[in-house]
Amino acid sequence: MSLRDLSKLKGEDKAAVLLYAIGPEAATPIIQGLDDVTLARISKKMSELGRIDTELLQAVLEEYLSIHESNDPLLYSSQKDVIHLLAHAVDQEKAQEIVEYLEKPRQFSIWEKLSRLNPSMIVSYIESEHPQTIALILGKINSDVASQVIAKLPEDMQMSVLVRMSKIESVPSELVQDIEETLEKEMSEVTGSSGISFDGMFSLVEILKTLDKEVSAGILERLENKDEELFSQVDKLLLLFEDLLSLSPKDIQTLLKHISSDDLVKALKGAPENLADNFFSNMSQRAAEIMREDMQVMAPLKLSDVEEAQQVILQVVRKLDADGVITLSSDDMV
């Protein structure tokens, strides 16, 4: 943890840095004055601090360090150290309760899960939702990720979402719960239950994208034979519908000959505007006009219907690329 993380630290994070930095003896009277809930939360923060740069310590503990500056360039906090600290501060029964709390597996909220996703994937989840719902969702996730998602939304939707975000004051808990349950269901359907973490999943995908196509194809084939569910999860992340922006006009025209208009209309309902324009510009003017009209009069689609149509098209793209009929850029994976 370094100085660049300072802006991300909340009050509990800074309290955890302070208590760990001053050590068991000095921290004991402070800890003894905390209620159980606060103590448990700060203890958990302490166990997650990891490496703490001196620069960050100086920023968080400026007054303390002006009196007692550490000569150690780095501190390292672990759960073992937290347990040692608790042994000096609270009775054995309370310490054991907190240790059990620390050892519970981390449960990510739906908002934390979304914040860990590729912004393009988040767009695919929410783009067909009402702008008010999108505004609520983006207001709940990491602001850096939310800004990237907004940038990927169609231009006509961006302003609508931003205006609604600026007017959100309070949201009924029932509405938030409904949105959380819907997102949890949709994400579980996509990520499955193989047990692989979000970080692990995306690390795996990024590695596969950098490998030579023949090498990665062999790995994917073996993965499919060994763990079909995990293969399905990885396969969906390797090639996103937005990646079709990399196709040349000639390849777009070839693809149009192998997919149905119905699938394309549904798929483009949940696609960025520039990708839709990329398809329309490679059709006859009359065909493009008809498809645009179809999209305008089409009733709102379920996100699952949009995603299903996109996956149908992506399967065709994979086959055409494997057969050498079209060519994906080297940065994309099939």
VOPAGU-2260 file (C-alpha; in pm, 1 decimal, decimal comma):
REM VOPAGU-2260
SITE   aa  ch    i         X         Y         Z
SITE  MET   A    0       0,0       0,0       0,0
SITE  SER   A    1     160,1     327,3    -111,2
SITE  LEU   A    2      95,9     701,4    -107,3
SITE  ARG   A    3    -108,2     680,3    -427,6
SITE  ASP   A    4    -364,1     476,4    -232,2
SITE  LEU   A    5    -421,6     761,3      14,8
SITE  SER   A    6    -725,9     902,3    -166,7
SITE  LYS   A    7    -889,9     558,1    -153,3
SITE  LEU   A    8    -849,1     516,1     224,0
SITE  LYS   A    9   -1157,9     561,3     437,7
SITE  GLY   A   10   -1164,7     646,5     806,5
SITE  GLU   A   11   -1151,9     283,2     914,8
SITE  ASP   A   12    -851,7     220,3     687,9
SITE  LYS   A   13    -660,9     510,7     841,8
SITE  ALA   A   14    -753,6     398,4    1192,6
SITE  ALA   A   15    -620,8      52,1    1107,7
SITE  VAL   A   16    -291,9     202,1     983,9
SITE  LEU   A   17    -261,3     407,4    1303,7
SITE  LEU   A   18    -330,0     117,1    1541,4
SITE  TYR   A   19     -91,5    -115,9    1362,4
SITE  ALA   A   20     181,6     147,5    1337,4
SITE  ILE   A   21     184,6     241,5    1706,7
SITE  GLY   A   22     200,4    -121,6    1820,0
SITE  PRO   A   23      23,8    -335,0    2084,8
SITE  GLU   A   24     114,2    -139,8    2398,6
SITE  ALA   A   25      12,9     203,4    2271,8
SITE  ALA   A   26    -289,5      66,8    2087,6
SITE  THR   A   27    -429,5    -126,0    2386,1
SITE  PRO   A   28    -604,6     164,7    2565,5
SITE  ILE   A   29    -752,4     281,7    2234,4
SITE  ILE   A   30    -881,2     -63,2    2144,5
SITE  GLN   A   31   -1030,3    -115,3    2488,1
SITE  GLY   A   32   -1247,5     189,8    2434,6
SITE  LEU   A   33   -1397,4      62,8    2107,1
SITE  ASP   A   34   -1730,0    -116,3    2083,8
SITE  ASP   A   35   -1730,0    -474,5    1953,8
SITE  VAL   A   36   -1859,0    -394,0    1603,7
SITE  THR   A   37   -1608,5    -114,5    1545,0
SITE  LEU   A   38   -1324,6    -324,0    1683,9
SITE  ALA   A   39   -1414,7    -615,3    1453,9
SITE  ARG   A   40   -1434,2    -391,6    1146,8
SITE  ILE   A   41   -1104,2    -215,3    1217,4
SITE  SER   A   42    -935,4    -548,2    1297,5
SITE  LYS   A   43   -1044,5    -682,3     960,3
SITE  LYS   A   44    -906,0    -372,5     790,7
SITE  MET   A   45    -576,3    -424,1     972,0
SITE  SER   A   46    -549,5    -783,0     850,0
SITE  GLU   A   47    -590,8    -661,6     490,7
SITE  LEU   A   48    -336,2    -376,2     496,5
SITE  GLY   A   49     -40,0    -574,9     363,2
SITE  ARG   A   50     269,5    -367,3     283,8
SITE  ILE   A   51     252,2      -8,6     409,5
SITE  ASP   A   52     497,6     242,2     262,6
SITE  THR   A   53     653,1     497,3     495,0
SITE  GLU   A   54     520,2     776,8     271,6
SITE  LEU   A   55     165,5     659,2     332,8
SITE  LEU   A   56     231,1     633,2     705,7
SITE  GLN   A   57     359,9     990,2     706,0
SITE  ALA   A   58      45,7    1111,7     528,5
SITE  VAL   A   59    -195,6     925,1     758,1
SITE  LEU   A   60      -0,1     971,5    1081,9
SITE  GLU   A   61     160,1    1310,8    1019,3
SITE  GLU   A   62     142,1    1429,1    1378,1
SITE  TYR   A   63     262,1    1096,4    1515,4
SITE  LEU   A   64     549,0    1060,8    1269,8
SITE  SER   A   65     666,7    1416,5    1334,6
SITE  ILE   A   66     742,9    1299,6    1689,0
SITE  HIS   A   67     842,5     941,2    1621,2
SITE  GLU   A   68     943,2     887,9    1259,3
SITE  SER   A   69     984,6     527,0    1155,8
SITE  ASN   A   70    1320,3     424,7    1007,1
SITE  ASP   A   71    1170,2     109,9     860,0
SITE  PRO   A   72    1099,1     169,5     486,7
SITE  LEU   A   73     811,3     -78,5     495,8
SITE  LEU   A   74     576,4    -234,7     745,6
SITE  TYR   A   75     393,4    -555,3     682,2
SITE  SER   A   76      64,1    -632,3     852,4
SITE  SER   A   77     -84,6    -979,8     864,0
SITE  GLN   A   78    -367,3   -1157,2    1041,9
SITE  LYS   A   79    -112,6   -1312,9    1277,8
SITE  ASP   A   80      -4,4    -965,5    1387,6
SITE  VAL   A   81    -366,6    -864,0    1446,1
SITE  ILE   A   82    -423,2   -1168,4    1668,6
SITE  HIS   A   83    -110,1   -1079,4    1865,6
SITE  LEU   A   84    -237,8    -724,6    1910,7
SITE  LEU   A   85    -580,2    -841,8    2025,8
SITE  ALA   A   86    -421,2   -1066,8    2287,2
SITE  HIS   A   87    -282,9    -755,4    2456,2
SITE  ALA   A   88    -601,2    -550,9    2428,6
SITE  VAL   A   89    -909,5    -764,7    2498,6
SITE  ASP   A   90   -1005,8   -1073,1    2692,4
SITE  GLN   A   91    -957,8   -1416,6    2537,4
SITE  GLU   A   92   -1326,5   -1476,7    2459,1
SITE  LYS   A   93   -1368,6   -1149,6    2271,1
SITE  ALA   A   94   -1040,1   -1202,1    2086,6
SITE  GLN   A   95   -1156,4   -1545,8    1974,6
SITE  GLU   A   96   -1483,7   -1400,6    1841,5
SITE  ILE   A   97   -1292,9   -1143,1    1637,2
SITE  VAL   A   98   -1048,0   -1403,3    1506,4
SITE  GLU   A   99   -1341,4   -1615,9    1387,8
SITE  TYR   A  100   -1482,9   -1310,1    1213,3
SITE  LEU   A  101   -1149,7   -1248,4    1039,9
SITE  GLU   A  102   -1128,6   -1608,0     922,1
SITE  LYS   A  103   -1468,9   -1605,3     751,8
SITE  PRO   A  104   -1441,2   -1619,0     371,1
SITE  ARG   A  105   -1475,7   -1275,1     212,2
SITE  GLN   A  106   -1825,8   -1227,6      69,0
SITE  PHE   A  107   -1834,6    -970,9    -208,2
SITE  SER   A  108   -2147,1    -760,2    -241,7
SITE  ILE   A  109   -2303,3    -735,8    -587,3
SITE  TRP   A  110   -2162,5    -383,6    -616,2
SITE  GLU   A  111   -1810,2    -504,8    -539,7
SITE  LYS   A  112   -1852,4    -781,5    -796,4
SITE  LEU   A  113   -1965,7    -535,3   -1061,6
SITE  SER   A  114   -1675,8    -303,9    -977,4
SITE  ARG   A  115   -1434,7    -588,6   -1054,4
SITE  LEU   A  116   -1579,8    -655,0   -1398,6
SITE  ASN   A  117   -1450,8    -523,0   -1727,8
SITE  PRO   A  118   -1649,2    -201,9   -1801,4
SITE  SER   A  119   -1754,5    -348,7   -2136,3
SITE  MET   A  120   -1914,6    -641,0   -1954,4
SITE  ILE   A  121   -2097,6    -406,3   -1719,9
SITE  VAL   A  122   -2235,8    -224,2   -2022,8
SITE  SER   A  123   -2364,5    -554,2   -2159,5
SITE  TYR   A  124   -2544,3    -614,9   -1829,3
SITE  ILE   A  125   -2713,4    -277,9   -1792,1
SITE  GLU   A  126   -2739,2    -104,7   -2129,0
SITE  SER   A  127   -3091,9    -225,2   -2204,6
SITE  GLU   A  128   -3216,6    -112,0   -1862,2
SITE  HIS   A  129   -3407,1     212,2   -1802,6
SITE  PRO   A  130   -3172,1     512,6   -1759,5
SITE  GLN   A  131   -3296,3     558,3   -1401,1
SITE  THR   A  132   -3196,1     200,5   -1316,2
SITE  ILE   A  133   -2857,2     248,8   -1483,5
SITE  ALA   A  134   -2807,4     568,2   -1282,7
SITE  LEU   A  135   -2881,3     383,4    -958,4
SITE  ILE   A  136   -2640,7     101,4   -1046,4
SITE  LEU   A  137   -2355,3     332,3   -1146,8
SITE  GLY   A  138   -2404,6     532,1    -829,7
SITE  LYS   A  139   -2341,9     216,5    -627,3
SITE  ILE   A  140   -2022,2      88,8    -790,5
SITE  ASN   A  141   -1664,6     216,5    -783,2
SITE  SER   A  142   -1660,7     568,3    -929,7
SITE  ASP   A  143   -1357,6     499,6   -1151,6
SITE  VAL   A  144   -1531,7     197,7   -1304,0
SITE  ALA   A  145   -1860,6     388,7   -1334,6
SITE  SER   A  146   -1691,2     663,4   -1535,9
SITE  GLN   A  147   -1554,1     405,6   -1781,2
SITE  VAL   A  148   -1898,8     249,5   -1816,2
SITE  ILE   A  149   -2058,7     587,8   -1886,7
SITE  ALA   A  150   -1800,3     651,1   -2157,5
SITE  LYS   A  151   -1902,1     327,5   -2328,6
SITE  LEU   A  152   -2276,3     397,0   -2323,3
SITE  PRO   A  153   -2443,8     533,8   -2639,2
SITE  GLU   A  154   -2416,6     911,7   -2651,4
SITE  ASP   A  155   -2792,4     968,1   -2633,9
SITE  MET   A  156   -2805,7     759,8   -2315,2
SITE  GLN   A  157   -2503,9     917,2   -2143,7
SITE  MET   A  158   -2669,3    1251,5   -2071,6
SITE  SER   A  159   -2994,1    1088,0   -1962,0
SITE  VAL   A  160   -2808,0     871,6   -1710,5
SITE  LEU   A  161   -2587,8    1155,8   -1582,2
SITE  VAL   A  162   -2885,4    1387,1   -1527,9
SITE  ARG   A  163   -3066,2    1118,8   -1331,7
SITE  MET   A  164   -2756,0    1045,8   -1122,6
SITE  SER   A  165   -2734,1    1412,8   -1025,8
SITE  LYS   A  166   -3092,7    1408,0    -897,6
SITE  ILE   A  167   -3073,0    1089,9    -688,3
SITE  GLU   A  168   -3121,0    1175,2    -319,8
SITE  SER   A  169   -3270,9     868,5    -155,9
SITE  VAL   A  170   -3368,3     532,9    -303,3
SITE  PRO   A  171   -3631,3     299,9    -153,5
SITE  SER   A  172   -3458,9      -1,3      -1,8
SITE  GLU   A  173   -3707,9    -231,7    -175,9
SITE  LEU   A  174   -3597,8     -98,9    -516,2
SITE  VAL   A  175   -3229,0    -141,7    -434,3
SITE  GLN   A  176   -3296,0    -496,7    -315,9
SITE  ASP   A  177   -3483,3    -581,1    -637,1
SITE  ILE   A  178   -3191,8    -451,7    -847,3
SITE  GLU   A  179   -2938,9    -643,5    -635,4
SITE  GLU   A  180   -3133,9    -968,9    -667,9
SITE  THR   A  181   -3170,7    -927,3   -1044,6
SITE  LEU   A  182   -2800,6    -853,9   -1093,9
SITE  GLU   A  183   -2698,1   -1142,4    -867,0
SITE  LYS   A  184   -2911,9   -1381,6   -1070,6
SITE  GLU   A  185   -2778,4   -1259,5   -1404,3
SITE  MET   A  186   -2416,0   -1267,2   -1290,8
SITE  SER   A  187   -2450,4   -1614,9   -1141,7
SITE  GLU   A  188   -2587,1   -1737,7   -1473,8
SITE  VAL   A  189   -2283,2   -1599,7   -1654,5
SITE  THR   A  190   -2007,2   -1678,8   -1404,8
SITE  GLY   A  191   -2145,2   -2009,4   -1283,3
SITE  SER   A  192   -2021,5   -2177,5    -968,1
SITE  SER   A  193   -1682,5   -2320,4   -1054,5
SITE  GLY   A  194   -1532,3   -2140,4    -758,0
SITE  ILE   A  195   -1283,4   -1928,1    -953,0
SITE  SER   A  196   -1260,7   -1571,1    -825,4
SITE  PHE   A  197   -1333,9   -1270,2   -1040,7
SITE  ASP   A  198    -970,2   -1158,6   -1018,4
SITE  GLY   A  199    -854,3   -1507,1   -1107,1
SITE  MET   A  200   -1096,3   -1531,7   -1397,6
SITE  PHE   A  201    -982,4   -1208,9   -1558,0
SITE  SER   A  202    -615,6   -1285,8   -1496,6
SITE  LEU   A  203    -667,6   -1616,0   -1678,0
SITE  VAL   A  204    -842,5   -1443,8   -1967,8
SITE  GLU   A  205    -571,4   -1178,6   -2002,7
SITE  ILE   A  206    -301,1   -1447,8   -2011,5
SITE  LEU   A  207    -485,8   -1644,7   -2278,7
SITE  LYS   A  208    -524,8   -1329,5   -2488,9
SITE  THR   A  209    -147,9   -1276,8   -2496,2
SITE  LEU   A  210     -65,2   -1631,2   -2608,0
SITE  ASP   A  211     -18,6   -1742,8   -2964,8
SITE  LYS   A  212    -356,0   -1843,8   -3108,7
SITE  GLU   A  213    -253,8   -2207,3   -3164,1
SITE  VAL   A  214    -118,3   -2237,9   -2808,7
SITE  SER   A  215    -428,4   -2083,6   -2653,2
SITE  ALA   A  216    -655,2   -2298,1   -2868,3
SITE  GLY   A  217    -483,5   -2611,1   -2737,7
SITE  ILE   A  218    -517,6   -2490,9   -2378,6
SITE  LEU   A  219    -885,3   -2412,0   -2428,5
SITE  GLU   A  220    -949,5   -2752,6   -2582,6
SITE  ARG   A  221    -792,1   -2927,1   -2284,2
SITE  LEU   A  222    -980,3   -2698,9   -2045,9
SITE  GLU   A  223   -1309,6   -2783,7   -2215,6
SITE  ASN   A  224   -1240,2   -3155,1   -2177,2
SITE  LYS   A  225   -1142,4   -3119,5   -1812,0
SITE  ASP   A  226   -1392,3   -2858,1   -1686,4
SITE  GLU   A  227   -1669,4   -2769,2   -1927,8
SITE  GLU   A  228   -1829,9   -2515,5   -1693,8
SITE  LEU   A  229   -1508,3   -2322,7   -1637,4
SITE  PHE   A  230   -1435,2   -2334,2   -2009,8
SITE  SER   A  231   -1777,2   -2180,7   -2080,7
SITE  GLN   A  232   -1710,1   -1896,5   -1836,8
SITE  VAL   A  233   -1367,0   -1821,3   -1982,4
SITE  ASP   A  234   -1490,8   -1852,7   -2338,4
SITE  LYS   A  235   -1753,8   -1582,6   -2284,0
SITE  LEU   A  236   -1489,8   -1339,1   -2158,9
SITE  LEU   A  237   -1234,6   -1404,4   -2431,6
SITE  LEU   A  238   -1444,1   -1247,7   -2705,1
SITE  LEU   A  239   -1697,0    -974,5   -2628,1
SITE  PHE   A  240   -1950,4    -841,6   -2874,5
SITE  GLU   A  241   -1778,1    -502,7   -2860,5
SITE  ASP   A  242   -1461,5    -670,2   -2994,7
SITE  LEU   A  243   -1631,1    -688,8   -3335,2
SITE  LEU   A  244   -1528,3    -325,3   -3381,6
SITE  SER   A  245   -1191,5    -469,7   -3483,3
SITE  LEU   A  246   -1337,8    -643,9   -3789,5
SITE  SER   A  247   -1258,0    -493,0   -4126,9
SITE  PRO   A  248   -1542,0    -376,0   -4355,6
SITE  LYS   A  249   -1481,8    -681,8   -4572,8
SITE  ASP   A  250   -1509,5    -915,4   -4273,0
SITE  ILE   A  251   -1826,2    -740,0   -4153,5
SITE  GLN   A  252   -1980,2    -794,9   -4496,8
SITE  THR   A  253   -1879,6   -1161,6   -4483,5
SITE  LEU   A  254   -2025,4   -1201,0   -4135,9
SITE  LEU   A  255   -2356,2   -1046,7   -4246,9
SITE  LYS   A  256   -2396,8   -1331,4   -4494,2
SITE  HIS   A  257   -2376,2   -1590,5   -4215,1
SITE  ILE   A  258   -2606,5   -1443,9   -3948,1
SITE  SER   A  259   -2980,0   -1374,7   -3936,0
SITE  SER   A  260   -3125,1   -1023,5   -3937,9
SITE  ASP   A  261   -3333,6   -1114,1   -3634,3
SITE  ASP   A  262   -3026,3   -1205,4   -3426,7
SITE  LEU   A  263   -2843,6    -893,4   -3543,6
SITE  VAL   A  264   -3130,8    -659,3   -3453,7
SITE  LYS   A  265   -3151,6    -807,1   -3103,1
SITE  ALA   A  266   -2773,6    -803,4   -3057,7
SITE  LEU   A  267   -2738,8    -441,7   -3167,5
SITE  LYS   A  268   -3008,7    -330,3   -2923,1
SITE  GLY   A  269   -2750,7    -382,3   -2650,4
SITE  ALA   A  270   -2441,6    -268,7   -2844,1
SITE  PRO   A  271   -2255,3      63,1   -2849,5
SITE  GLU   A  272   -2376,2     302,1   -3118,5
SITE  ASN   A  273   -2043,6     301,8   -3304,0
SITE  LEU   A  274   -2058,5     -77,9   -3336,2
SITE  ALA   A  275   -2413,2     -61,0   -3474,9
SITE  ASP   A  276   -2298,9     205,2   -3722,1
SITE  ASN   A  277   -2013,0     -24,0   -3825,2
SITE  PHE   A  278   -2266,5    -286,8   -3930,7
SITE  PHE   A  279   -2506,0     -40,1   -4094,3
SITE  SER   A  280   -2227,8     118,8   -4300,8
SITE  ASN   A  281   -2151,1    -220,1   -4453,8
SITE  MET   A  282   -2510,3    -285,9   -4565,4
SITE  SER   A  283   -2703,8    -138,3   -4850,0
SITE  GLN   A  284   -2868,9     189,0   -4759,1
SITE  ARG   A  285   -3214,0      30,6   -4782,5
SITE  ALA   A  286   -3118,9    -267,0   -4561,3
SITE  ALA   A  287   -2969,5     -33,7   -4300,4
SITE  GLU   A  288   -3282,9     182,1   -4296,8
SITE  ILE   A  289   -3508,5    -120,4   -4249,2
SITE  MET   A  290   -3294,4    -252,5   -3963,4
SITE  ARG   A  291   -3284,9      86,0   -3789,7
SITE  GLU   A  292   -3664,5     105,1   -3814,1
SITE  ASP   A  293   -3697,4    -247,2   -3676,2
SITE  MET   A  294   -3479,1    -153,1   -3378,6
SITE  GLN   A  295   -3684,4     160,1   -3308,4
SITE  VAL   A  296   -4021,9     -13,1   -3306,1
SITE  MET   A  297   -3901,0    -325,0   -3125,2
SITE  ALA   A  298   -4029,8    -359,2   -2769,3
SITE  PRO   A  299   -3770,1    -345,1   -2489,4
SITE  LEU   A  300   -3575,8    -670,1   -2468,5
SITE  LYS   A  301   -3462,1    -862,6   -2165,0
SITE  LEU   A  302   -3089,8    -841,9   -2110,7
SITE  SER   A  303   -3071,5   -1220,6   -2141,4
SITE  ASP   A  304   -3231,1   -1204,3   -2490,0
SITE  VAL   A  305   -2979,5    -944,9   -2607,7
SITE  GLU   A  306   -2690,0   -1146,6   -2467,9
SITE  GLU   A  307   -2817,9   -1468,7   -2622,7
SITE  ALA   A  308   -2833,5   -1306,3   -2969,0
SITE  GLN   A  309   -2483,5   -1164,6   -2924,7
SITE  GLN   A  310   -2347,6   -1504,9   -2825,2
SITE  VAL   A  311   -2505,2   -1664,3   -3134,5
SITE  ILE   A  312   -2323,3   -1410,9   -3353,0
SITE  LEU   A  313   -1996,5   -1451,1   -3162,0
SITE  GLN   A  314   -2009,1   -1827,6   -3218,3
SITE  VAL   A  315   -2033,9   -1760,6   -3592,0
SITE  VAL   A  316   -1741,7   -1517,8   -3566,7
SITE  ARG   A  317   -1531,1   -1780,2   -3390,7
SITE  LYS   A  318   -1605,0   -2039,4   -3658,2
SITE  LEU   A  319   -1534,8   -1802,3   -3946,7
SITE  ASP   A  320   -1208,1   -1696,4   -3785,9
SITE  ALA   A  321   -1106,1   -2059,1   -3721,3
SITE  ASP   A  322   -1181,9   -2141,7   -4086,1
SITE  GLY   A  323    -973,5   -1845,7   -4203,5
SITE  VAL   A  324   -1273,0   -1675,6   -4365,6
SITE  ILE   A  325   -1240,3   -1362,2   -4149,9
SITE  THR   A  326    -958,7   -1235,8   -3928,5
SITE  LEU   A  327    -982,7   -1100,4   -3577,8
SITE  SER   A  328    -710,1    -864,1   -3466,1
SITE  SER   A  329    -423,0   -1011,2   -3268,3
SITE  ASP   A  330    -557,9    -849,0   -2951,6
SITE  ASP   A  331    -881,8   -1047,6   -2967,4
SITE  MET   A  332    -933,5   -1407,3   -2875,6
SITE  VAL   A  333   -1157,8   -1686,0   -3000,7
